[in-house]
Amino acid sequence: MKSIQARLSLGLVAVLVLVGLALAQLSLWLFEVGLQRYLETGLRKESENLLVALVRGQTGLELDERRISSAYKRPFSGYYFRIDFEGGNWRSRSLWDLEMPTPATAGLHTDLKLGPEDQQLLVLRSDYRRFGQSISISVAQDYTPVREQFQRMQQIGLGLGLLALVLVLVLQRITVTRSLRPLERAREQIAQLQQGKRSQLDTQVPIELEPLVAQINHLLAHTEDSLRRSRNALGNLGHALKTPLAVLLSLASSERLKALPEVRAQLREQLEQIQQRLSRELNRARLAGDALPGAQFDCDAELPGLLSTLGMIHGEGLELSQQVPPGLLLPWDREDLLELLGNLLDNACKWADSQVQLSIEEQPEHYRLLIDDDGPGIPEAARAQVLERGTRLDEQVNGHGLGLGIVRDIVEAWGGRMSLEQSPLEGLRVCIELPRRAGR
């Protein structure tokens, strides 16, 4: 959600900067063009006044000084003129001993400079005919003060623009945050759903999110109902088969089959495997409970119930303990992890003398699960053999082998590693390392 806000903010900043710069440049250019046109009107009036000041004298064309503005008589006043005609030219006294640059063509010119201070001039050249002569009058005004004021206005406008940009970004941030708040709530609820803290998403959402939320809730309800019906069907099937299996086992042990020892042994072995398989599936369904699909494994919530169930199954003389950091959440499916731990702890309880211990350690790159018992252990040469599905080292212990083959499949699916070691309790230690990111 934060990345969406960041992208929206960056996109808005880029658009505002580009559009703002374009509008600012356009506005300043239009303002300067309008200002120059205004000043051009004043220069044209001055040019016409100078034209009127040209009179016919005894020696020819003369300039009537009384009709000239006093600004043209003060040295470097910022107002200048130059009149060119066939017999010579006149310059304003304000030029002092400088030569005023004369434009090559008629019209307004802004690229001419004057004097050692490089005064930027705004020059208007106008061509006339008076008394039968061609006359060129160039009127100039110092544009430097106007340009300095204009640049100051640019700086003020830039500051105001930056302030407006910051204000718009703040308002945009508030608006986007409020607009995305329903999405943030939906994200939090999905996270709670993954952790098993809720079963449905809230339906009080904006109209744009209603189809998505409704579809997710429908899928969740359908999945939960399917899981519930599957568990019920498995339980019903198991209970329905227990009685016929008991009858068959009884018949297999009856006197009628004594004459057929091979058939009797084979029949009893197959029936025991069916019974053990059925017991394992029923035990798995009982341990899984009514979890939400995809919920994470909350150690504080799940382990006490799991250890209590195993304690009731294997008797009160067995001590089951755990060493798990408080509040630990494992990022794997609850049901799969219950099956993994259920198999390992169940096997440890079958082989232990009096003590079974579960430890979970949180490492930088992985989680380490340790199941220790104080049973007879497994010789090092036979440890690879017992990882195979269905392998049993002792036929006297009830069960479907150690069940480590099933556990191995789950660990490999998650990208983890499993090993068998010597336990500090003098029995067997099953060590499982699972990466922090589940492999599937």
C-alpha positions in Angstrom: 0.0 0.0 0.0 2.9 2.3 0.8 4.4 1.6 -2.6 1.1 2.7 -4.3 1.1 5.9 -2.3 4.7 6.5 -3.2 4.1 5.9 -6.9 1.0 8.2 -6.8 3.0 10.9 -5.0 6.0 10.7 -7.4 3.6 10.7 -10.4 1.8 13.7 -9.1 5.0 15.5 -8.3 6.4 14.9 -11.8 3.1 16.1 -13.5 2.9 19.2 -11.3 6.5 20.1 -11.8 6.3 19.7 -15.6 2.9 21.4 -15.9 3.9 24.1 -13.4 7.2 24.9 -15.2 5.4 25.0 -18.6 2.7 27.3 -17.2 5.2 29.5 -15.4 7.4 29.9 -18.5 4.4 30.6 -20.6 2.9 33.1 -18.2 6.2 34.9 -17.8 6.8 35.0 -21.5 3.3 36.4 -22.1 3.8 38.9 -19.3 7.1 40.1 -20.7 5.6 40.3 -24.2 2.7 42.4 -22.9 5.1 44.7 -21.0 7.2 45.2 -24.1 4.2 46.1 -26.1 3.1 48.6 -23.5 6.6 50.2 -23.5 6.6 50.1 -27.3 3.5 52.3 -27.3 5.2 54.9 -25.1 8.3 54.8 -27.3 6.2 55.3 -30.4 4.6 58.4 -28.9 8.1 59.7 -28.1 9.2 59.0 -31.7 6.2 60.9 -33.0 6.9 63.8 -30.6 10.5 64.0 -32.0 9.1 63.9 -35.5 6.9 66.9 -34.6 9.9 68.7 -33.1 11.7 68.6 -36.5 11.0 72.0 -38.2 12.2 73.7 -41.3 14.9 76.4 -40.5 17.0 78.8 -42.5 19.7 76.3 -43.0 17.4 73.4 -43.6 16.0 70.8 -41.2 16.3 71.8 -37.5 15.3 70.2 -34.2 13.2 72.4 -31.9 14.8 71.8 -28.4 11.7 73.3 -26.7 9.6 70.4 -27.8 12.0 67.7 -26.4 11.4 66.1 -23.1 13.9 67.0 -20.3 14.7 63.3 -19.8 16.7 63.4 -23.0 18.9 66.3 -21.7 20.2 64.6 -18.5 23.3 62.4 -19.0 22.6 58.7 -18.8 19.0 59.3 -17.8 17.9 56.0 -19.4 16.0 57.7 -22.2 17.9 58.2 -25.5 17.2 59.0 -29.1 19.0 59.3 -32.4 17.6 61.0 -35.6 19.3 60.1 -38.9 18.6 62.0 -42.1 20.4 62.8 -45.4 22.3 65.7 -44.1 23.5 64.2 -40.8 22.0 63.2 -37.4 21.0 64.4 -34.0 21.6 62.6 -30.7 20.1 63.3 -27.3 22.3 64.9 -24.7 21.6 62.0 -22.4 24.0 59.9 -24.5 26.8 62.2 -23.5 29.8 61.0 -25.5 28.5 57.5 -26.3 27.2 56.3 -29.6 23.7 54.8 -29.5 23.5 51.5 -31.4 21.2 51.9 -34.4 18.9 49.0 -35.4 19.4 47.8 -38.9 15.6 47.5 -39.5 12.5 49.3 -38.3 10.6 47.9 -35.3 11.2 47.0 -31.7 14.6 45.6 -30.7 15.6 44.2 -27.2 19.1 42.9 -27.9 21.0 46.2 -27.9 23.3 47.4 -25.1 24.8 50.7 -24.3 27.8 52.0 -22.3 30.3 50.4 -20.0 27.5 49.2 -17.7 25.9 47.3 -20.5 22.5 48.9 -20.1 20.0 46.7 -21.9 18.1 48.9 -24.2 14.6 48.6 -25.6 14.9 50.4 -28.9 12.2 51.4 -31.4 13.2 52.4 -34.8 10.6 54.2 -37.0 11.1 55.5 -40.6 9.3 58.6 -41.7 9.3 61.2 -44.6 9.1 64.8 -43.6 9.7 67.9 -45.7 10.5 65.6 -48.6 13.3 63.8 -46.7 13.7 60.3 -45.4 14.1 60.4 -41.6 14.9 57.5 -39.3 14.1 58.1 -35.6 15.4 55.6 -33.0 14.1 56.0 -29.5 15.5 53.9 -26.6 14.7 53.2 -23.0 16.9 51.5 -20.4 15.3 48.1 -19.9 17.6 47.0 -17.1 15.5 48.2 -14.1 12.4 46.6 -15.7 14.3 43.3 -16.3 15.6 43.3 -12.7 12.1 43.8 -11.4 10.9 41.1 -13.7 13.5 38.7 -12.4 12.5 39.5 -8.9 9.0 38.7 -9.8 10.2 35.4 -11.2 11.9 34.5 -7.9 8.8 35.4 -5.9 6.7 33.4 -8.3 9.0 30.5 -8.0 8.8 30.6 -4.2 5.1 30.8 -4.3 5.0 28.0 -6.8 7.1 25.7 -4.6 4.9 26.6 -1.6 1.8 25.7 -3.6 3.5 22.5 -4.7 4.2 21.5 -1.1 0.6 22.4 -0.1 -0.8 20.3 -3.0 1.4 17.4 -2.1 0.3 17.5 1.5 -3.4 17.7 0.4 -2.8 14.9 -2.1 -1.1 12.7 0.5 -4.1 13.2 2.8 -6.6 12.5 0.0 -4.8 9.4 -1.2 -4.4 8.1 2.3 -8.1 8.5 3.0 -9.0 7.0 -0.4 -6.8 4.0 0.0 -7.8 3.4 3.7 -10.4 0.7 2.6 -7.7 -1.1 0.7 -5.4 -0.9 3.7 -8.1 -2.3 5.9 -8.7 -5.1 3.4 -4.9 -5.9 3.3 -4.9 -6.0 7.1 -7.9 -8.3 7.2 -6.3 -10.6 4.6 -3.2 -10.8 6.8 -5.4 -11.6 9.8 -7.1 -14.3 7.6 -3.7 -15.8 6.9 -2.9 -15.9 10.6 -6.2 -17.5 11.4 -7.6 -14.6 13.3 -10.8 -14.2 11.2 -12.8 -16.3 8.8 -14.4 -13.6 6.6 -13.6 -10.1 5.3 -15.8 -7.2 6.3 -18.4 -6.3 3.8 -18.6 -2.6 4.7 -16.3 -1.5 1.9 -16.6 1.1 -1.0 -18.8 0.0 -3.8 -15.7 -0.6 -6.0 -14.4 -3.3 -3.7 -17.7 -5.0 -3.0 -17.4 -7.6 -5.9 -13.8 -8.5 -4.8 -14.7 -8.9 -1.1 -17.8 -10.8 -1.9 -15.9 -13.2 -4.2 -13.2 -13.8 -1.6 -15.8 -14.4 1.2 -17.6 -16.8 -1.1 -14.4 -18.7 -1.9 -13.5 -18.8 1.8 -16.9 -20.1 2.8 -16.8 -22.7 0.0 -13.3 -23.9 1.0 -14.1 -24.1 4.7 -17.3 -26.0 3.9 -15.5 -28.4 1.6 -12.8 -29.0 4.3 -15.5 -29.6 7.0 -17.4 -32.0 4.8 -14.2 -33.8 3.9 -13.2 -34.2 7.6 -16.7 -35.3 8.5 -16.7 -37.8 5.6 -13.3 -39.1 6.7 -14.4 -39.5 10.3 -17.6 -41.2 9.3 -15.7 -43.5 7.0 -13.2 -44.4 9.7 -15.9 -45.1 12.3 -17.8 -47.1 9.8 -14.8 -49.3 9.0 -13.6 -49.8 12.5 -16.2 -52.4 13.4 -15.8 -54.5 10.2 -12.0 -54.4 10.6 -12.3 -55.6 14.2 -14.5 -58.5 13.0 -12.0 -59.4 10.2 -9.1 -59.3 12.7 -11.0 -61.5 15.0 -11.7 -64.0 12.2 -8.1 -63.9 11.2 -7.1 -65.0 14.7 -9.8 -67.7 14.9 -9.4 -71.4 14.9 -10.8 -71.8 11.4 -7.6 -70.4 9.8 -5.1 -72.4 11.8 -4.9 -74.9 9.0 -3.8 -72.2 6.6 -1.0 -70.4 8.4 0.3 -68.5 5.3 -3.1 -67.2 4.5 -3.7 -66.3 8.1 -0.4 -64.4 8.5 -0.9 -62.5 5.2 -4.5 -61.6 6.0 -3.6 -60.4 9.5 -0.7 -58.3 8.1 -2.9 -56.6 5.5 -5.7 -55.9 8.0 -3.2 -54.4 10.5 -1.8 -52.1 7.8 -5.4 -50.9 7.0 -6.1 -50.4 10.7 -2.9 -48.5 11.2 -3.5 -46.3 8.2 -7.0 -45.6 9.3 -5.8 -44.7 12.8 -3.3 -42.3 11.4 -5.8 -40.5 9.2 -8.3 -40.2 12.0 -5.6 -38.9 14.3 -4.6 -36.3 11.7 -8.1 -35.2 11.3 -8.5 -34.9 15.1 -5.3 -32.8 15.5 -6.1 -30.5 12.5 -9.4 -29.4 14.1 -11.4 -26.7 12.4 -8.5 -24.5 11.2 -9.0 -21.9 8.5 -7.5 -22.9 5.2 -4.0 -21.4 4.8 -3.8 -20.2 8.4 -0.3 -19.8 9.9 0.8 -21.8 12.8 0.5 -19.9 16.1 2.8 -21.8 18.5 1.2 -20.3 21.6 -2.3 -21.4 20.5 -1.6 -24.7 18.9 1.2 -26.5 20.8 -0.6 -26.8 24.2 -3.5 -28.6 22.6 -1.3 -30.8 20.5 0.9 -31.8 23.5 -2.2 -32.4 25.6 -3.8 -34.6 23.0 -0.6 -36.7 22.7 -0.4 -36.9 26.4 -3.9 -38.4 26.7 -3.1 -40.9 23.9 0.2 -42.1 25.3 -0.5 -42.0 29.0 0.2 -39.8 32.0 3.6 -41.3 32.8 5.1 -39.5 29.8 6.5 -35.9 30.3 5.9 -33.7 27.2 7.6 -30.3 27.3 8.3 -27.5 24.9 10.9 -24.7 24.5 9.4 -22.2 22.1 9.8 -18.4 22.1 6.6 -16.7 23.2 4.3 -15.3 20.5 6.1 -17.2 17.7 4.3 -17.5 14.4 5.5 -20.0 11.8 4.9 -19.0 8.2 3.4 -22.3 7.0 0.0 -23.9 6.7 -1.4 -24.8 10.1 -2.6 -28.2 9.0 0.6 -29.2 7.3 2.7 -28.2 10.3 0.3 -30.0 12.7 0.7 -33.2 10.6 4.5 -32.8 10.6 4.8 -32.1 14.4 2.0 -34.7 15.1 3.9 -37.4 13.3 7.3 -36.6 14.9 5.9 -36.2 18.4 3.7 -39.3 18.1 6.7 -41.3 17.0 8.8 -39.9 19.8 6.1 -40.7 22.4 6.0 -44.3 21.2 9.7 -44.8 21.6 10.4 -42.6 24.6 10.8 -44.0 28.1 9.5 -41.0 30.1 10.4 -37.8 28.4 9.8 -36.0 25.0 10.9 -32.4 24.4 10.0 -30.1 21.5 12.2 -27.1 20.8 11.8 -24.4 18.1 14.7 -22.0 17.5 14.4 -18.8 15.4 17.6 -18.3 13.3 18.4 -15.4 10.9 17.9 -17.6 7.8 15.7 -20.4 9.0 13.7 -22.0 11.8 15.1 -25.0 13.6 12.7 -27.6 15.0 14.1 -30.2 17.4 12.2 -33.2 18.8 14.1 -35.2 21.5 13.2 -38.3 23.4 14.9 -40.5 25.9 14.2 -43.8 24.2 16.6 -46.3 22.8 17.5 -44.1 19.8 18.6 -45.3 16.4 22.0 -46.6 15.4 23.8 -44.3 13.1 24.0 -46.9 10.4 20.2 -47.3 10.4 19.2 -43.7 10.4 19.1 -43.3 6.6 16.9 -46.5 6.4 14.2 -45.2 8.7 13.6 -42.1 6.6 12.0 -44.4 4.0 8.2 -44.5 4.0 6.8 -47.3 6.2 10.1 -48.6 7.5 9.9 -50.1 11.0 12.8 -51.2 13.2 10.7 -52.8 15.9 7.6 -54.7 15.1 6.7 -54.8 18.8 5.8 -51.0 18.8 2.3 -50.2 17.5 2.4 -47.9 14.5 2.9 -47.5 10.8 6.7 -47.3 11.0 8.3 -44.1 12.2 6.3 -42.0 9.7 9.4 -40.0 8.9 8.9 -40.6 5.2 5.8 -38.5 5.3 7.6 -35.8 7.3 10.4 -35.9 4.8 8.1 -35.2 1.9 6.6 -32.1 3.7 10.1 -30.8 4.6 11.3 -31.2 1.0 8.2 -29.5 -0.3 9.1 -26.5 1.9 12.7 -26.4 0.8 14.0 -27.6 4.2 16.4 -30.2 5.6 15.8 -33.1 8.0 18.4 -35.1 9.9 18.5 -37.7 12.6 21.0 -37.1 15.5 21.9 -38.3 18.9 19.7 -36.5 21.5 21.0 -34.9 24.7 18.3 -37.0 26.4 20.2 -40.1 25.2 17.6 -41.0 22.7 16.9 -39.8 19.2 16.8 -36.2 18.0 15.0 -35.3 14.8 16.4 -31.9 13.5 14.4 -30.0 10.9 15.6 -26.7 9.4 12.9 -24.8 7.5 13.7 -21.6 5.5 11.9 -18.4 6.6 10.1 -18.3 3.3 8.1 -21.4 2.7 9.2 -23.4 -0.4 5.7 -23.9 -1.8 
